Amino acid sequence: MFEKNLKPLYDRVLIKRIEMEDKTPGGIIIPDAAKEKAQTGKVVAVGQGRVTPEGKTVPMAVKAGDIVFFGKYAGTEAGDEYLIIREDELLGVVEK
């Protein structure tokens, strides 16, 4: 729903969370109540960039399709699986 209708403004990024596995590498099944919200996600859309006090636009360092890592309490929830976050709250981009 949000992918087609929501365009982030300025230096904000729309992210779709990537859910954790239900099972650990050792085979232990993690119940839903024990799961934490994912801290990685796929960039769905980006704003045009940060505007400096001089009025210049600084382009975004991330683009749609990037896999990013962010802090546990970063951003604003936009539905169950989406998050709107400022670019400076992103911690890193996962290299392919």
Secondary structure, DSSP 8 states (H G I E B T S, - for coil): -HHHH----TTEEEEEE----SB-TTS-B--GGG----SEEEEEEE-S-EE-TTS-EE--S--TT-EEEE-TT-SEE-SSSEEEEEGGGEEEE---
